[in-house]
Amino acid sequence: MITAAAAEPLRQLGYGQVQLAAGPLQRQARENHRLVLALDENALLRPFRMRSGLAAPGHDLGGWYDTYGFAPGANFGQWISALSRYYAITGDVPTQDKVHRLVRAYAATLESDGRFYQNNRFPAYTYDKLVGGLLDARLLAHDAAALSMLERTTQAAVAYLPPHAVARNEHSKPGEDFSKHAWDESYTLPENQFFAWHLTGDDRHCVLARRFLYDDFFSPLANGDNVLPGKHAYSHVNALSSAAQAYLSLGSPMYQQAALQGFAMIDAQSYATGGWGPDEHFIVPGSGALGASLTDVRNSFETPCGAYAHFKLTRYLLRITRDTRYGDSMERVLYNTVLGALPIQSDGRAFYYSDYTRNAKKRFYPDHWPCCSGTLPMIAADYAISTCFTDPNGIYVNLYVPAQVTWRQGNAMCCLSIKTDYPYAGAIALTMQVPGGLTFTVNLRIPAWAAGASVRVNGRRETPTLEPGTFAAIQREWRSGDLVELELPLPLRLQSVDAAHPDTVALLAGPLVLMRVLDEDWTNDSTLTRTALRSAQRFSSDAHDWQAKLVDKTLKWRPFVDIIEESYSVYQDVLPV
Ligand SMILES: [Zn+2]
């Protein structure tokens, strides 16, 4: 049994309350905002119009999204969500206008017989994303029509949903030939249905949420029985957010345990990057399959979708437990996977899999507009709400990213400005703006690897020393201009891929996995040592490269975010100790 704090969950801030400043997170958020704002509206609507027998001007978007493609219109709801979230962050009126136009045009395609879902491989997946999009359109883009569209969408889709959550390959109905890969994901439905229930008060959504709770999966997890092996990775991590939301909505401890235990089992079979699920599937614990995957599985981690689900789950678990391990895990996935995703191209080429083979490259997925082009714009918007959380006593700083954070402490509006080059540097400066003097607590996440971290307030060192793997709580009367300086050491360390491959190691610096850059004359070394890897250094404190000079060669390392076209290797084989 994993125990959790009994206190109320931490509160999430609104999208507009965290403004990212210049840095790689802001860059990725902005490029994804531009992408969704530029999407061709006729092309977005075409699968809905055509499949409902309506006139459909323009052309198909291409790839998975096409009217009769692999997943017709499947990303539509996610892009409505992304647009709504970017509107909430930026207040950009053309973004809000685009949400309103798309919701109205989508409404005109809705047929009560749900013909859009006929002969559709992904009725539950597509419906779930539409629900999320319409909820975001209402809540974030203030779309007055979105909730009535939600009701009509539910009415149209419900006949095409299975009677309860079913395994991923058991969806197709008689007469539909999806026998090879039905692949729908009805077990992810409850999370958005709970949101819809809370927002509308309509009990039908609570009934739907309960109907799709995947107890065949959650119940064994809650009992500590690892039923992950062989399951599709992303969608089952996504399902754990439904377990977390079921706990928050219904109060059932079984769902809390399922989310906590499920996360712990996934963490135990993760790569050093925080990614999981080689070839999109969970492995048998202790089998050595993670290490074995490095030789032949280029589809190492489904990056944008996996990171999106991972962020959502770790946000829930951090809020519920106040345990820093979930923030540590989130930032590991951030810096070593999704932040290094190639940008989605306007023709729909998108980054899907991270490659952890020994001679790896970043690549676009061959099919245009895949699932990961739906989740990347959403997660880049969600960086804002993953940065800080609050409770009645103060603020919790989770991600150390350049940002301005505004929140209400009691009746007072407060602002925290975060300046840092983390994780390339360990210095983080937080400056307070408060009206008058105000007493509350600033909680700073001290990562589990950060032994020797220290903090100064207005130049004075705070005692006692900070304990890694906890939130450091600084309670005092704050005044405008108060400066908190956190110093996180970024120790170099090695981590084996799994117990069966103790001499296959990744090199880490703080939360960053340093990936070895492979020159053209690269050969597979048989003489690398742990000492050689640990001798890596930067030649200036702001360099994004690490180097180790050996007798006969120089080895170079670079974080995933800084790799573009070069070949790299996440893991090195080193001589046994
Ligand atoms: Zn994906």
Boltz pocket constraint, residues with backbone or C-beta under 6 A from the ligand:
constraints:
  - pocket:
      binder: B
      contacts: [[A, 302], [A, 304], [A, 305], [A, 306], [A, 352], [A, 370], [A, 371], [A, 372], [A, 373], [A, 375]]
      max_distance: 6.0
